[in-house]
Amino acid sequence: MDKVIDYKNEDSTAHISVTIEQADVNNRYEKLLKEYLKDAQMPGFRKGHVPRSVFEKKYEEALSGETANKLIEESLEESLTGLEREVVRFSQPQVIAADTLNKDQKFSFTLKVEVMPQVEIKGIESVSAPLYEITVSEADIEAELQRLQEQNAFIVNRNDVVVSGNILDINYVELDENGKEIDGSARQNFVFTIGNDQNLYDLDDDVLGMKAGESKVITKTFAEDYKHAELAGRKVSLKITINSVKERNLPELDDEFAQDINAKYQTINDLKQDIKEKFVENSLEIARGRRCDEILQELAKSNTFPIPEGLILADVEQRFSQLARQMNISEEQLVNMIGGSAAGLIEQWRPESEVSVRHRLILSSIMQAENISVGEDEFSQSAEKTAKKYNSSVDDLTKQVGEGNFKAYIEEQVKTEKTLALLSDKAGKGTAIQLTLEEFHNLDKQEK
């Protein structure tokens, strides 16, 4: 088999022209013909005894067409190996040209496949972004203490009407215009806290005043700019049943509370100091992350390149799967729930996915151009930090996800962090912006 590869930079594809030798064409034709003749049945002949000439005369065109398809299919893997540029895994090769097969001649066809774009990033030094300086206040520490207090609250049944802060266990299902339940939209034992913005349909105000065992039907019309795109602009009827109502009894914020959080704390002041140190460390990281996001946005404007459709589809699929997992439902149920289609979701989420993919490609290009590598100490430190984040050990995480997967994850994480640090150092320094941690989080919320 011979092949000629022509890379098309304008749409980041490769056109692969493949030629299969006549002997291989004939062998595949003969193999297929033999398979059919073994069980062939035609009027006047016993099963499996139809003469070759008779069978070929009747089915020659079909045999040639199927042989061509078999040759393309069976040579696909070899056709896609040895390319200088990586094939986009989520995309499917397309046959854009093929000869009419003649078993006595060579057979040629051309594949079109998406490949990773050639990205060369220029002008890093010419872009600039603000330097965010985030200060940790006493209010930030108190807010974290309250979060820990909520997290360690005692949960008890509430024999009264629902009020803000209660924990509800509910069943719900969407209804059509005739009041009938829509298949796939039902959710059993969905648990959320009133006031925490944890539910898709924004039900907090709708269930206030209800009691355990009570049911009702509500109709809501969501704004065109509703936070969940799958519900934006829709009118939805829901039947809601309250299974249980619970409330939190908060523990006292004292030395005993600190010791319950972790034995390393002796007093509540020890806990506060540790919170402050972690917040200071994290604030440096999120400030740099914000600066790098803005630098990437500027680089994306000045460095244009095609993005393969397969990469966008893969990103959308990942977002879709993640949303389904977060809601603890199947992807099919999610599609039914939002009343749309997978194709519709792709179009809704495409702009955000395209930005995400473009930024990743920019980072990858810089990573390769700067030959970013991972040292042993860097790997060990990152592995320990990751294990600590998940309250685990490096050995346990390695066993859970597999040694190869864990190694690849840590290496990619370190490379990305080093590339972002390099990006921040090389880009121009904009105006310094001083914010409290709360102000920074509010800034993010306003933009979203």
QUIZI-V171543 format. One record per backbone hydrogen bond with DSSP energy under -1.0 kcal/mol. CO is the residue of the C=O (numbers start at 1). NH is the residue of the N-H. Records with the same first field share a line. If there is no record, write none. Layout:
BEGIN
CO = NH  NH
END
This chain:
BEGIN
2 = 19
4 = 17
6 = 15
8 = 13
12 = 115
13 = 8
14 = 113
15 = 6
16 = 111
17 = 4
18 = 109
19 = 2
20 = 107
21 = 25
22 = 26
23 = 27
24 = 28
25 = 29
26 = 30
27 = 31
28 = 32
29 = 33
30 = 34
31 = 35
32 = 36
33 = 37
34 = 38
36 = 39
40 = 48
42 = 45
46 = 49
51 = 55
52 = 56
53 = 57
54 = 58
55 = 59
56 = 60
59 = 63
60 = 64
61 = 65
62 = 66
63 = 67
64 = 68
65 = 69
66 = 70
67 = 71
68 = 72
69 = 73
70 = 74
71 = 75
75 = 79
76 = 80
86 = 116
88 = 91
94 = 112
97 = 110
102 = 105
107 = 20
108 = 99
109 = 18
110 = 96  97
111 = 16
112 = 94
113 = 14
114 = 88
124 = 127
127 = 428
129 = 430
131 = 433
133 = 435
135 = 437
137 = 141
138 = 142
139 = 143
140 = 144
141 = 145
142 = 146
143 = 147
144 = 148
145 = 149
146 = 150
147 = 151
148 = 152
150 = 153
154 = 249
156 = 247
162 = 209
163 = 166
166 = 194
167 = 246
168 = 192
169 = 243  244
170 = 190
171 = 241
172 = 187
173 = 239
174 = 182
176 = 179
180 = 176
182 = 185
187 = 172
190 = 170
192 = 168
193 = 196
194 = 165
199 = 202
203 = 207
207 = 210
210 = 162
211 = 214
214 = 242
216 = 240
218 = 238
220 = 236
223 = 226  233
228 = 231
231 = 234
234 = 222
236 = 220
237 = 175
238 = 218
239 = 173
240 = 216
241 = 171
242 = 213
244 = 169
245 = 158
246 = 167
247 = 156
249 = 154
252 = 254
254 = 258
255 = 259
256 = 260
257 = 261
258 = 262
262 = 265
267 = 271
268 = 272
269 = 273
270 = 274
271 = 275
272 = 276
273 = 277
274 = 278
275 = 279
276 = 280
277 = 281
278 = 282
279 = 283
280 = 284
281 = 285
282 = 286
283 = 287
284 = 288
285 = 289
286 = 290
287 = 291
288 = 292
289 = 293
290 = 294
291 = 295
292 = 296
293 = 297
294 = 298
295 = 299
296 = 300
297 = 301
298 = 302
299 = 303
308 = 312
309 = 313
310 = 314
311 = 315
312 = 316
313 = 317
314 = 318
315 = 319
316 = 320
317 = 321
318 = 322
319 = 323
320 = 324
321 = 325
322 = 326
323 = 327
324 = 329
330 = 334
331 = 335
332 = 336
333 = 337
334 = 338
335 = 340
341 = 345
342 = 346
343 = 347
344 = 348
345 = 349
346 = 350
349 = 353
350 = 354
351 = 355
352 = 356
353 = 357
354 = 358
355 = 359
356 = 360
357 = 361
358 = 362
359 = 363
360 = 364
361 = 365
362 = 366
363 = 367
364 = 368
365 = 369
366 = 370
367 = 372
375 = 379
376 = 380
377 = 381
378 = 382
379 = 383
380 = 384
381 = 385
382 = 386
383 = 387
384 = 388
385 = 389
386 = 390
387 = 392
388 = 391
393 = 397
394 = 398
395 = 399
396 = 400
397 = 401
398 = 402
402 = 406
403 = 407
404 = 408
405 = 409
406 = 410
407 = 411
408 = 412
409 = 413
410 = 414
411 = 415
412 = 416
413 = 417
414 = 418
415 = 419
416 = 420
417 = 421
418 = 422
419 = 423
420 = 424
421 = 425
422 = 426
423 = 427
428 = 129
431 = 131
433 = 133
435 = 135
436 = 440
437 = 441
438 = 442
439 = 443
440 = 444
441 = 445
442 = 446
443 = 447
444 = 448
END
